[in-house]
Amino acid sequence: MPGSEGPEWDDATVHAVLVEILRAIGRAEDPTAPPDRPVFLQGFSWIVEPLDDGVVIAIEIPMGAAVAGPFKVSQSMLDAGISRVIRAERQSRSPETIH
């Protein structure tokens, strides 16, 4: 898992954190799930919220919810990073779709 300090938070870090949060939700439902289970960044709600000296990421999917953090990164930077990562994954999986 990437560190929690801000300067190293690039889009690859954001992607890795989202994947691990979603895998954790999956493991809570099925503890026998493989640790490297494929994850698609779609079909979930998320929000970045301030907390003391950092921020937390709250994710909700039909099978459950999780909050991860706190991370020492700016709320706006992480929020924008999550938006970019989700958009990039969606575009890479279906570049020919209209919406």
Backbone torsions as a table, in degrees:
resi	resn	phi	psi	omega
1	MET	NA	136.9	178.1
2	PRO	-62.2	158.6	176.3
3	GLY	-67.4	170.4	-176.1
4	SER	-97.2	-3.1	-178.0
5	GLU	-79.0	145.4	-172.8
6	GLY	-61.8	-46.1	-171.1
7	PRO	-57.8	-26.6	-178.5
8	GLU	-91.4	5.9	-177.9
9	TRP	-83.7	90.8	172.6
10	ASP	-105.4	-175.0	-176.7
11	ASP	-64.4	-32.2	177.7
12	ALA	-65.0	-38.7	177.9
13	THR	-65.5	-45.7	179.0
14	VAL	-59.3	-45.2	179.2
15	HIS	-58.9	-47.6	-179.0
16	ALA	-60.9	-40.9	179.9
17	VAL	-65.8	-45.2	179.1
18	LEU	-60.9	-44.0	179.4
19	VAL	-60.2	-45.1	-178.5
20	GLU	-67.4	-35.8	176.5
21	ILE	-63.9	-45.8	-179.7
22	LEU	-65.8	-37.9	175.7
23	ARG	-63.8	-38.2	178.6
24	ALA	-62.8	-40.9	176.4
25	ILE	-62.1	-43.5	178.6
26	GLY	-62.2	-40.9	178.7
27	ARG	-67.3	-31.4	177.1
28	ALA	-64.6	-36.2	178.1
29	GLU	-78.5	-38.4	-178.0
30	ASP	-137.1	92.7	-177.7
31	PRO	-60.6	-16.4	179.5
32	THR	-89.8	0.7	180.0
33	ALA	-61.1	140.9	179.7
34	PRO	-63.8	143.0	-177.5
35	PRO	-65.4	-21.0	-179.8
36	ASP	-106.9	26.6	179.5
37	ARG	-52.7	134.1	179.5
38	PRO	-60.6	142.6	-179.5
39	VAL	-129.7	132.0	173.7
40	PHE	-110.7	130.4	-177.3
41	LEU	-83.8	73.6	177.0
42	GLN	-155.1	158.9	175.2
43	GLY	77.2	25.4	177.5
44	PHE	-138.7	156.1	175.6
45	SER	-101.8	146.7	-179.9
46	TRP	-146.6	157.4	175.6
47	ILE	-153.0	144.6	174.8
48	VAL	-106.1	122.5	-176.6
49	GLU	-122.9	141.2	176.7
50	PRO	-70.0	147.3	177.2
51	LEU	-152.5	111.8	179.5
52	ASP	50.4	-113.9	-176.7
53	ASP	-92.6	10.5	-176.3
54	GLY	-154.4	-152.3	179.1
55	VAL	-135.7	160.6	172.3
56	VAL	-122.7	154.1	174.8
57	ILE	-108.6	122.6	175.6
58	ALA	-107.8	128.6	-179.0
59	ILE	-125.7	138.3	176.8
60	GLU	-130.8	130.0	174.1
61	ILE	-130.9	167.2	-177.4
62	PRO	-54.3	-31.4	-177.4
63	MET	-87.4	-7.2	179.3
64	GLY	163.4	-170.8	-178.4
65	ALA	-143.7	158.2	178.0
66	ALA	-151.8	152.7	173.5
67	VAL	-124.9	131.3	179.8
68	ALA	-123.3	143.9	178.6
69	GLY	133.4	-168.8	6.7
70	PRO	-79.5	151.4	176.3
71	PHE	-116.6	139.9	179.2
72	LYS	-90.4	79.7	179.9
73	VAL	-149.2	153.3	-178.0
74	SER	-70.5	143.7	-179.3
75	GLN	-58.9	-45.1	-177.6
76	SER	-67.2	-37.1	179.2
77	MET	-65.9	-44.7	-179.4
78	LEU	-69.8	-40.6	177.9
79	ASP	-59.3	-46.8	178.8
80	ALA	-65.0	-39.1	179.3
81	GLY	-63.2	-43.0	178.2
82	ILE	-62.8	-43.6	178.6
83	SER	-59.5	-45.0	-179.8
84	ARG	-63.2	-45.2	-176.8
85	VAL	-64.1	-44.8	179.4
86	ILE	-64.9	-43.6	179.0
87	ARG	-62.6	-44.1	-179.3
88	ALA	-63.2	-41.7	179.2
89	GLU	-66.2	-42.6	179.4
90	ARG	-60.9	-44.1	-179.1
91	GLN	-67.7	-35.1	-179.8
92	SER	-71.5	-28.3	-178.2
93	ARG	-85.2	-27.5	-177.9
94	SER	-147.3	68.5	-176.1
95	PRO	-67.0	-15.2	-177.5
96	GLU	-95.3	-2.8	-178.5
97	THR	-77.6	157.0	-178.9
98	ILE	-86.9	-37.7	-179.2
99	HIS	-128.4	NA	NA
